């Protein structure tokens, strides 16, 4: 379990840094626009969403834009090689600027998805709370009826919990094109795995 945790931790650390370089600003803008339109369609209240989005971005994520702009000012020399006639050189010269723009879009996407999750917060927490309660009750039943926990179920549920949680965090940090309607399904799966992991924890 420890090794898997470290692997997912490395993925969570490096993916947000490499994702902007791989995807590019244009594709990220398209993914963010899809999220925004889906949020308006699901929740309505465009003005309220815009207000919460702008407030969250300004209060917590403007520093990301500042760092990205500073990086661009120091390393972007695309103008110098713009008319070099060598497409490879021009593409390489554009990388710092594209990365900087993509990082700012990544921060904007994070703000948008946090706002989306806040709209769903209560409905996402209820299944997870019920899964926790169900796991505790089943564990107590196992104890009173002398039924042993099943370690393979615990191990499987724990690894799936780690994987789904990490994927959800990746979805938050990177504009991965996952439909918003998938998130409630992931939440239900998390609640099921929480219940199984608590009920089958090896030690009473």
Order of alpha helices (4+ residues) and beta strands (2+ residues): alpha-alpha-alpha-alpha-alpha-alpha-alpha
